[in-house]
């Protein structure tokens, strides 16, 4: 298992009126984050806030290429980013203890914070398809280039973990500096992650480790 210090590339915020950053996602142009009573979007180049949707947004956030998905207490909302309308709602697997959220190959992946699990679920029904155990509190979740990553935040220690999607074994850790937490987590599809920091009201860009093309595992290899 490889271990290294996380390299923080940039900090965004604190954002006006935002007391807590939960889930984080990226739509290819804007970074979206959960701010409690709203979903907000900013330009990662300038840091300027671009959008705000009035919707309950308490934890994980995801984007499937067309819609936003947002955890609100014990449910997951499917949202039209153009209109802000909630199109559908499904139960969250942790029953209110849910954290991170990611989209990959037609399914949602949901972190269960104190339950120390990641669930793969059906986005139409919320049915749990499979679960992965962790040995730490799970926060944000993301898939990038066939790699499953999640944040951990426990006892003031935070890490970004690359794990085996079949066994949950930790393959690599990026250790955040002391006192820096990780709530939401998302990749930009390239060389960086976006990480929420909970009550600090900020989003951080963290360097993603470089990979050789041959090391990438297809996401669909994990699906049943």
Steps between C-alpha positions, in 0.01 A plus 500: 500500500641834393484796738583864423414854606214664313608799292247782529504702177242767583235606748162641399293704747386546762186578303261776616221364717635142490562347842554141391612323181365147458504314170702614199464416130623626162294533183793555265491877541376588848567358845177447695485467876235436764454798731219383727201684356638542148712345229761750381733499199826685440752538219814302594718737293391824666334376819197718421158371614281448192178327608288422802204261514268517800476135598583300814866400466643338811761251383623328181455645151542328161453572127409240237570715196147644499358513852625585846441256787495638853473338842248679723466336842375145430431536127676560170353759266537501121517863386480676165796744516339736249171552683588388852199267503514179706402236245506190722590385849630165625589382853862531604648168617636635829163634613638846577857394580612542139798706388671489158333441164640409158371389159672224302377287210130538567497463879545717807765437766411625846721539804352404837688719744506336843390170350844491330365368171459590133183376330439460127131569438243503222435869415136431413394308811774547762545122526844404634692297241815440706689643798868555580629515857745765625688524827454877528214750483418550131442848359521587127505239222617525138588283201767605248660292223374178655632588847275527806608766750339615822569748774540411867472739791529365852665632818621813315687285246398507133618306196408433140503124448522303176338163569442170322132515396458125546661449840520848653876455555683833521745534210618855554461785750540874456531646849351846551687752718414505873171673566384485138186292456335341197124500456401476131735358237502514120750467217521742209570199277861612473778570747313637799236430761258753647445457875247666729623585848182481707453792738787704357283609208770430241575270207857389432665371184740211574748347257395158373786248462612440143427162345630293213212408261550128566421543871141606440220253578167531314219613730263239359729227631354577845135475404289191548 
